[in-house]
Amino acid sequence: VVNVYGNGQITLGRTPVDSLAELTERLAAAKSQYSDLAVLVRGDASGRFQNVAEVLNACKQADIRELGIAVRPTAPQR
């Protein structure tokens, strides 16, 4: 699971990631061990979508083919 927080912070599992390059490297290393590796990207609704898009691109660069995106709907407007 890759979490993308509203402030732009990224974690892989529960471990902070310092850069997109580091994320790509860590995902590629995991992919080399587990060829059928799947990644779930969770984005914070208060954050910019561009941050999530950059994480999705890092997954693509690491050759992750099984991707999921988790969203939490906001409360309905009344």
Rosetta silent file (secondary structure, phi, psi, omega in degrees, C-alpha in Angstrom):
SEQUENCE: VVNVYGNGQITLGRTPVDSLAELTERLAAAKSQYSDLAVLVRGDASGRFQNVAEVLNACKQADIRELGIAVRPTAPQR
SCORE:     score description
SCORE:     0.000 S_00000001
   1 L     0.000  129.627  174.178    0.000    0.000    0.000 S_00000001
   2 E  -110.459  122.311  177.855    1.271    3.435   -0.966 S_00000001
   3 E  -101.981  134.937  176.423   -0.314    6.317    0.935 S_00000001
   4 E  -118.585  109.850 -175.578   -0.259    9.839   -0.484 S_00000001
   5 L   -85.929  162.434 -177.779   -1.082   12.374    2.214 S_00000001
   6 L   -57.054  -30.665 -179.379   -2.560   15.826    1.748 S_00000001
   7 L   -86.553    3.632  179.125    0.772   17.490    2.476 S_00000001
   8 L    94.607   -9.516  177.788    2.503   15.438   -0.250 S_00000001
   9 L   -62.711  142.258  179.483    4.160   12.947    2.130 S_00000001
  10 E  -122.873  138.726  171.477    4.344    9.405    0.750 S_00000001
  11 E  -126.987  145.783  172.408    4.608    6.162    2.666 S_00000001
  12 E  -111.086  113.157 -166.522    5.190    2.644    1.380 S_00000001
  13 L    66.793 -123.440  176.825    3.475    0.463    3.898 S_00000001
  14 L  -110.169    7.360 -176.152    4.072    2.496    7.034 S_00000001
  15 E   -96.373  125.049  178.253    7.581    3.611    6.077 S_00000001
  16 E   -61.568  145.969  177.442    8.067    7.202    4.861 S_00000001
  17 E  -116.522  131.204 -175.025    9.529    7.656    1.381 S_00000001
  18 L   -81.964  -24.290 -177.050   11.736   10.698    0.768 S_00000001
  19 L  -155.275  164.032  175.831   11.315   10.998   -3.011 S_00000001
  20 H   -65.722  -34.250  177.634    9.535    9.560   -6.015 S_00000001
  21 H   -62.032  -42.559  177.965   12.883    8.139   -7.179 S_00000001
  22 H   -64.010  -41.654  178.335   13.197    6.244   -3.886 S_00000001
  23 H   -59.661  -46.525  179.470    9.635    4.967   -4.239 S_00000001
  24 H   -59.303  -45.299  179.775   10.372    3.724   -7.762 S_00000001
  25 H   -61.549  -45.465 -177.777   13.548    1.965   -6.581 S_00000001
  26 H   -67.391  -39.133  177.697   11.820    0.293   -3.642 S_00000001
  27 H   -66.837  -41.092  179.047    8.879   -0.835   -5.776 S_00000001
  28 H   -63.267  -39.685  177.674   11.222   -2.183   -8.473 S_00000001
  29 H   -63.488  -42.686  178.649   13.168   -4.124   -5.832 S_00000001
  30 H   -65.969  -39.317  178.989    9.936   -5.607   -4.466 S_00000001
  31 H   -62.885  -35.630  179.725    8.781   -6.423   -8.010 S_00000001
  32 H   -67.373  -25.744  177.821   12.027   -8.322   -8.649 S_00000001
  33 H   -88.054  -32.588 -175.795   11.233  -10.541   -5.654 S_00000001
  34 L  -129.249   94.912 -173.510    7.489  -10.877   -6.311 S_00000001
  35 L   -61.955  -25.803  179.933    6.684  -10.884  -10.023 S_00000001
  36 L  -100.584   27.224 -178.545    2.936  -10.648   -9.398 S_00000001
  37 L   -56.671  133.275  175.183    3.262   -7.709   -6.995 S_00000001
  38 E  -117.487  146.936 -178.740    0.145   -5.557   -6.735 S_00000001
  39 E  -126.692  135.152  173.098    0.052   -2.025   -5.325 S_00000001
  40 E  -108.371  122.893  178.533   -2.862   -0.137   -3.804 S_00000001
  41 E  -102.405  124.530  178.802   -2.504    3.649   -3.933 S_00000001
  42 E  -115.965  123.498 -179.205   -4.503    5.590   -1.355 S_00000001
  43 E  -111.123  146.829  177.237   -4.793    9.341   -1.739 S_00000001
  44 L   -80.325  128.659 -178.495   -5.947   11.969    0.737 S_00000001
  45 L   -60.776  -24.100 -178.533   -9.019   13.825   -0.546 S_00000001
  46 L   -85.671   -5.594 -178.321   -7.571   17.101    0.712 S_00000001
  47 L   -91.797  172.054  177.403   -4.377   16.671   -1.343 S_00000001
  48 L   -78.554  139.425  178.472   -3.607   17.511   -4.947 S_00000001
  49 H   -64.191  -28.087  179.884   -4.375   14.812   -7.481 S_00000001
  50 H   -55.923  -36.273  178.542   -1.006   15.547   -9.115 S_00000001
  51 H   -62.800  -40.967  178.272    0.681   13.896   -6.108 S_00000001
  52 H   -68.334  -41.616  179.226   -1.309   10.708   -6.715 S_00000001
  53 H   -59.898  -40.175  178.650   -0.586   10.884  -10.451 S_00000001
  54 H   -65.832  -37.068  176.699    3.150   11.081   -9.754 S_00000001
  55 H   -66.943  -41.694  177.460    2.935    8.010   -7.502 S_00000001
  56 H   -61.375  -38.615  177.210    1.032    6.128  -10.213 S_00000001
  57 H   -65.747  -39.344  176.823    3.795    7.061  -12.660 S_00000001
  58 H   -61.004  -39.737  177.191    6.435    5.778  -10.209 S_00000001
  59 H   -62.764  -42.672  178.776    4.533    2.477  -10.109 S_00000001
  60 H   -62.298  -43.758  179.813    4.540    2.348  -13.903 S_00000001
  61 H   -63.578  -29.181  178.314    8.287    3.032  -14.004 S_00000001
  62 L   -85.529    4.982  178.845    8.797    0.150  -11.544 S_00000001
  63 L    65.063   33.321  173.861    6.808   -2.106  -13.923 S_00000001
  64 L   -82.181  119.404 -175.945    3.950   -2.618  -11.474 S_00000001
  65 L  -102.141  -20.911  178.747    1.073   -3.876  -13.598 S_00000001
  66 E  -101.441  103.263 -177.492   -1.492   -4.622  -10.914 S_00000001
  67 E  -123.769  142.995  172.571   -2.644   -1.275   -9.536 S_00000001
  68 E  -132.487  153.033  176.641   -5.606   -0.258   -7.462 S_00000001
  69 E  -124.580  127.940  178.994   -6.744    3.126   -6.242 S_00000001
  70 E  -105.087  135.823  177.231   -8.663    3.494   -3.004 S_00000001
  71 L  -130.687  151.142  174.851  -10.915    6.462   -2.395 S_00000001
  72 L  -117.651  116.103 -178.964  -13.058    7.478    0.507 S_00000001
  73 L   -62.791  146.337  175.130  -16.166    9.383   -0.554 S_00000001
  74 L   -76.430  162.361  179.704  -16.797   12.666    1.177 S_00000001
  75 L   -63.789  142.415 -179.611  -19.951   13.085    3.231 S_00000001
  76 L   -61.793  142.902  175.875  -23.022   13.902    1.123 S_00000001
  77 L   -75.656  138.481  179.415  -23.929   17.589    0.880 S_00000001
  78 L  -116.430    0.000    0.000  -27.246   18.455    2.517 S_00000001
